[in-house]
Amino acid sequence: MIQFLTTIPINVNLNVKEEDCGKGLIFAPCVGLILGALLVVVQYFASFVFPPYITAALIIIVYILLTGALHIDGLGDTFDGLFSNRPRERILEIMKDSRVGTNAVVAIICIILLDILLVLDIEPVFLLFMPVAGRLGILTSAGSSSYARSGGLGKSFIDCCTLKDVLLGLIIYSVLFISVMGLRGGILIAATFVVSFLLTRSLSRKIGGTTGDILGAICELSQLFYLMAVYIIGKYM
């Protein structure tokens, strides 16, 4: 999962079967925890040199570099396809096209801007769990949906991840969230799970299923919602 979901160099050749991809998604939030720890380090050292708004921008830039813009790419492709107002088959073609359209550009800019503003002055513990929330979204989406294409990179992830994996992951990461953040952690993980599930249903409706691009979009949108929830909890709780 670290090799696939990040650009962290791990030069190990693994004999990976198709089902390993889907079953491995239960560890995707663990990968998020590694990413979150690296972002906290960036926040700590950057804050000694730069003002908060530059530190926030650096955090998101480093996050994009660490993920190889994998999920950002999926977000752009998803918005290009689903908001093209075309038939199902044409939407799938657009999502597979490597070219970037207006909808993708607008979606990516909006997400990055909101991410930067929301991590401004964020407490390290909440920053640590930001990538975890996004990858919990991937696990939830893959395990609660079916694949929309006949083939493709996302097929093994979605077909081999089951609702059982989602429930097991939810239990494991709920314990982690609550152990570290208490009641606020319980609220955050419950809200992230529900939003990820509802987003999956909404985004997959037009094409009758989910794709790898949609998983990427769910990751970015789940992270954004998590950051918004953190802001709301910090202001009103």
QUIWOCOR-V615640 format. One record per helix or strand of 2 or more residues. SS is the DSSP state (@ for helix, = for strand). FROM is the first residue (numbers start at 1). TO is the last residue. If there is no record, write none. Layout:
((SS;FROM;TO) (SS;FROM;TO))
//
This chain:
((@;2;5) (@;18;46) (@;52;67) (@;70;82) (@;88;96) (@;102;118) (@;124;143) (@;155;159) (@;163;181) (@;183;204) (@;212;236))
//
